């Protein structure tokens, strides 16, 4: 995979770059119809019709591909038919056809190519694309699509270029270092897939112009200080102002430095080291009770 830069024929093209989709087997291939669903857009509105997520709406129509996050088809070898593009996520997906004729989509790890065979089960070879419980994976390997609870399906390390590293393991718990830097304990019976998620260069793309964000369904974001006092806590004032208070949302919720995770989550005790703080560039240690 690589990043493609065009000639600067316009101001928007000058500042933008695109994915060359070199990992895809066939760029014109239609998705597997039996694994597709219609995706209803909400425009950021809840079931009452009120906007709960601002700056959402429009965008290109997308078809949802059902992804096999559980990897529960044990003992049957699957063949990689194609590596395809998925508009609903940053990584690519792989179409797998199993020996019994069933087809499924999985997240495509880096290095997986069409024609290769993968497998899932309690005891399989620890190679890229195979899924197995953490108790059977050698320590030090990179994994993705990691389950948080047994049989729940993968929850961690699912975006482009993401991977978690299996550091150590005991009889009941495995210690993983997540892409954010967080160190966490997970049951050894939880499944994970070997390897790193593909499309690694996705983070280096530059969108270049507002129109590409509109294609993604992102509407313009207006600064709070540019609004009237009735529309935002930072609005109003004569001329340009700094807001007069700490940055916040339109409802007054602080935007920087505040903790958003619930202190009563049952999985808090399984976090050995907090993720890196984007504000201070250091690790955030859990509070002592």
C-alpha positions as CSV (number, residue, x, y, z in Angstrom):
1,X,0.0,0.0,0.0
2,X,1.2,3.5,-0.7
3,X,0.1,7.1,-0.8
4,X,-0.4,8.7,-4.2
5,X,0.1,12.4,-4.8
6,X,-1.2,14.0,-8.0
7,X,0.0,17.1,-9.8
8,X,-1.2,20.3,-8.2
9,X,-3.8,21.2,-10.9
10,X,-6.0,23.0,-8.3
11,X,-5.6,24.3,-4.7
12,X,-7.6,21.3,-3.4
13,X,-5.5,18.8,-5.4
14,X,-2.3,20.4,-4.3
15,X,-2.9,19.7,-0.6
16,X,-4.5,16.3,-0.9
17,X,-3.2,12.7,-1.3
18,X,-5.0,9.4,-2.0
19,X,-4.6,5.7,-1.4
20,X,-3.2,3.8,-4.3
21,X,-5.1,0.7,-3.3
22,X,-2.2,-1.6,-4.3
23,X,-3.3,-4.2,-1.7
24,X,-6.6,-4.8,-3.5
25,X,-6.9,-7.7,-5.9
26,X,-9.5,-6.2,-8.2
27,X,-10.6,-2.5,-7.8
28,X,-13.7,-3.0,-9.9
29,X,-14.9,-6.1,-8.1
30,X,-18.4,-5.8,-6.6
31,X,-18.9,-6.9,-3.0
32,X,-20.4,-10.3,-2.1
33,X,-24.1,-9.7,-2.3
34,X,-25.0,-12.4,0.3
35,X,-22.8,-10.6,2.9
36,X,-24.2,-7.1,2.3
37,X,-26.9,-5.1,4.1
38,X,-28.5,-1.7,3.5
39,X,-27.1,1.0,5.8
40,X,-29.6,3.5,7.0
41,X,-28.2,7.0,7.7
42,X,-29.3,8.9,10.8
43,X,-27.8,12.3,10.2
44,X,-26.7,12.4,13.8
45,X,-30.3,12.1,15.1
46,X,-31.7,9.8,17.7
47,X,-35.1,7.9,17.6
48,X,-36.8,11.2,18.7
49,X,-35.4,13.0,15.7
50,X,-33.2,15.3,17.8
51,X,-29.6,15.9,16.8
52,X,-27.3,14.2,19.3
53,X,-24.2,14.1,17.2
54,X,-23.5,17.4,15.5
55,X,-21.9,18.0,12.0
56,X,-23.3,14.8,10.5
57,X,-25.3,14.4,7.3
58,X,-25.1,13.8,3.6
59,X,-22.2,11.9,2.2
60,X,-21.9,9.1,-0.4
61,X,-24.3,6.1,-0.1
62,X,-22.6,3.1,1.4
63,X,-23.4,-0.6,1.6
64,X,-22.5,-2.4,4.8
65,X,-20.4,-5.6,4.7
66,X,-21.0,-8.0,7.5
67,X,-17.6,-8.8,9.1
68,X,-16.9,-12.0,11.0
69,X,-15.4,-10.6,14.2
70,X,-15.9,-13.8,16.2
71,X,-13.9,-16.1,13.8
72,X,-15.9,-19.0,15.2
73,X,-15.7,-21.3,12.2
74,X,-13.2,-23.9,13.7
75,X,-11.5,-26.8,12.0
76,X,-12.4,-25.7,8.4
77,X,-9.7,-24.3,6.1
78,X,-10.7,-21.1,4.3
79,X,-9.2,-19.7,1.2
80,X,-8.7,-15.9,0.6
81,X,-10.7,-15.1,-2.6
82,X,-10.0,-11.4,-2.7
83,X,-8.8,-8.3,-0.8
84,X,-11.6,-5.7,-1.1
85,X,-12.2,-2.0,-0.1
86,X,-14.7,-1.3,2.6
87,X,-16.1,2.2,2.8
88,X,-17.3,1.7,6.4
89,X,-13.8,1.3,8.0
90,X,-10.2,2.4,7.5
91,X,-8.8,-1.0,6.8
92,X,-9.4,-3.4,3.9
93,X,-11.4,-6.6,4.2
94,X,-10.7,-10.1,2.9
95,X,-13.3,-12.4,1.4
96,X,-12.9,-15.9,2.6
97,X,-14.4,-19.0,1.1
98,X,-14.4,-22.1,3.3
99,X,-14.1,-25.7,2.2
100,X,-17.9,-26.2,2.9
101,X,-18.8,-23.4,0.5
102,X,-19.6,-20.7,3.1
103,X,-18.2,-17.2,2.5
104,X,-17.3,-14.6,5.1
105,X,-15.6,-11.3,5.4
106,X,-12.7,-10.7,7.8
107,X,-10.4,-7.8,8.5
108,X,-7.4,-8.1,6.2
109,X,-4.1,-8.2,8.0
110,X,-0.9,-6.9,6.4
111,X,0.7,-9.4,4.2
112,X,-2.4,-11.5,3.5
113,X,-2.8,-12.2,-0.2
114,X,-5.4,-13.8,-2.4
115,X,-4.9,-17.5,-2.7
116,X,-3.6,-18.1,0.8
117,X,-5.3,-20.3,3.3
118,X,-6.3,-19.4,6.9
119,X,-7.9,-21.2,9.8
120,X,-9.3,-20.7,13.2
121,X,-9.6,-22.9,16.2
122,X,-8.2,-23.8,19.6
123,X,-4.9,-25.1,18.2
124,X,-3.8,-23.8,14.8
125,X,-0.5,-22.6,13.3
126,X,0.4,-19.1,14.6
127,X,0.7,-17.5,11.1
128,X,-0.8,-14.2,9.8
129,X,-4.6,-14.4,9.4
130,X,-5.2,-17.4,11.7
131,X,-7.4,-16.9,14.8
132,X,-7.0,-18.7,18.1
133,X,-7.3,-18.2,21.9
134,X,-4.6,-16.1,23.5
135,X,-3.4,-19.1,25.5
136,X,-2.2,-20.7,22.3
137,X,-0.4,-17.6,20.8
138,X,3.3,-17.3,21.5
139,X,4.3,-14.3,23.6
140,X,5.7,-11.3,21.8
141,X,3.6,-11.6,18.7
142,X,1.4,-8.8,17.3
143,X,-2.3,-9.6,17.2
144,X,-5.5,-7.8,16.2
145,X,-9.3,-8.1,16.5
146,X,-8.9,-9.1,20.2
147,X,-11.9,-10.1,22.2
148,X,-12.7,-8.4,25.5
149,X,-15.1,-11.1,26.7
150,X,-15.1,-14.7,25.7
151,X,-17.1,-15.3,22.5
152,X,-18.1,-11.7,22.2
153,X,-16.1,-11.0,19.0
154,X,-13.1,-8.8,18.5
155,X,-13.2,-5.3,20.1
156,X,-9.6,-4.1,20.2
157,X,-7.1,-3.2,17.4
158,X,-9.5,-3.2,14.4
159,X,-8.5,0.0,12.5
160,X,-5.9,0.4,9.8
161,X,-2.4,-0.3,10.9
162,X,-3.4,-1.3,14.5
163,X,-2.0,-4.2,16.5
164,X,-1.7,-5.2,20.1
165,X,1.3,-7.0,21.5
166,X,1.0,-10.1,23.7
167,X,3.5,-9.4,26.5
168,X,3.0,-12.2,29.0
169,X,0.5,-14.8,30.1
170,X,-0.5,-16.7,33.2
171,X,-2.9,-19.5,33.7
172,X,-6.0,-17.3,33.5
173,X,-5.0,-13.9,32.2
174,X,-2.9,-12.5,29.3
175,X,-1.3,-9.0,29.4
176,X,-1.7,-7.0,26.2
177,X,-0.2,-3.6,25.2
178,X,-2.8,-1.8,23.1
179,X,-2.0,0.7,20.3
180,X,-2.8,3.6,22.6
181,X,-0.1,2.4,25.1
182,X,-2.6,1.0,27.5
183,X,-1.6,-2.2,29.2
184,X,-4.6,-4.5,30.0
185,X,-5.4,-8.0,31.2
186,X,-7.6,-10.2,29.1
187,X,-8.8,-13.7,29.7
188,X,-6.6,-16.3,27.9
189,X,-9.7,-17.9,26.4
190,X,-10.5,-14.8,24.4
191,X,-9.6,-15.0,20.7
192,X,-7.3,-12.9,18.6
193,X,-6.0,-12.9,15.1
194,X,-2.3,-13.1,14.3
195,X,-0.7,-10.1,12.6
196,X,-1.1,-6.4,12.1
197,X,-4.1,-4.8,10.3
198,X,-3.3,-3.8,6.8
199,X,-3.6,-0.4,5.0
200,X,-0.9,0.9,7.3
201,X,-0.3,4.1,5.4
202,X,-3.8,5.3,5.9
203,X,-2.7,7.7,8.7
204,X,-0.5,9.6,6.1
205,X,-3.4,10.6,3.9
206,X,-4.2,14.3,3.5
207,X,-7.8,15.1,2.7
208,X,-6.9,18.4,1.1
209,X,-10.3,20.0,0.8
210,X,-13.6,20.2,2.5
211,X,-15.4,18.3,-0.3
212,X,-13.7,15.0,0.6
213,X,-15.0,15.3,4.2
214,X,-18.5,16.0,2.8
215,X,-18.3,12.7,0.9
216,X,-17.6,11.0,4.2
217,X,-20.8,12.6,5.7
218,X,-19.0,15.3,7.8
219,X,-20.6,18.7,7.6
220,X,-18.8,22.0,8.4
221,X,-17.8,22.7,12.0
222,X,-18.3,26.3,13.1
223,X,-16.1,27.6,15.9
224,X,-17.9,28.5,19.1
225,X,-16.3,32.0,19.3
226,X,-17.8,32.8,15.9
227,X,-21.3,32.2,17.1
228,X,-23.8,34.4,19.0
229,X,-24.1,34.2,22.8
230,X,-27.4,32.3,22.5
231,X,-25.9,29.6,20.4
232,X,-22.7,28.8,22.3
233,X,-21.1,29.6,25.7
234,X,-18.0,31.0,23.9
235,X,-20.0,33.2,21.5
236,X,-20.5,37.0,21.5
237,X,-18.2,39.8,22.3
238,X,-17.0,42.8,20.3
239,X,-14.7,41.7,17.6
240,X,-12.6,38.6,17.8
241,X,-12.4,37.1,21.3
242,X,-10.6,34.2,23.1
243,X,-13.9,33.0,24.5
244,X,-13.3,34.1,28.1
245,X,-13.4,30.6,29.5
246,X,-12.1,27.1,28.9
247,X,-13.0,25.4,25.6
248,X,-16.3,23.6,25.8
249,X,-19.1,22.2,23.6
250,X,-22.3,24.0,22.8
251,X,-23.8,22.4,25.9
252,X,-21.0,23.6,28.2
253,X,-19.2,20.3,28.5
254,X,-15.4,20.9,28.8
255,X,-13.5,19.8,25.7
256,X,-10.0,19.4,27.0
257,X,-8.4,17.5,29.9
258,X,-11.6,16.0,31.3
259,X,-12.0,12.3,31.9
260,X,-14.7,10.7,29.9
261,X,-14.4,7.1,31.1
262,X,-16.8,6.0,33.8
263,X,-14.9,5.4,37.1
264,X,-17.4,2.5,37.9
265,X,-16.6,0.4,34.8
266,X,-16.1,-3.2,35.9
267,X,-13.1,-3.6,33.6
268,X,-11.2,-0.7,35.2
269,X,-9.4,-3.2,37.5
270,X,-8.0,-5.0,34.5
271,X,-6.2,-1.9,33.3
272,X,-2.6,-2.1,34.5
273,X,-1.4,1.1,32.8
274,X,-3.5,3.9,31.3
275,X,-3.2,5.1,27.7
276,X,-0.9,8.0,26.8
277,X,-2.4,11.4,27.4
278,X,-2.6,13.5,24.2
279,X,-2.5,16.7,26.2
280,X,0.7,16.1,28.1
281,X,2.4,13.4,26.1
282,X,2.8,11.1,29.1
283,X,1.1,8.0,30.5
284,X,-1.9,8.4,32.6
285,X,-1.8,6.1,35.6
286,X,-5.0,4.9,37.2
287,X,-6.2,6.7,40.2
288,X,-5.7,5.0,43.6
289,X,-8.9,4.2,45.4
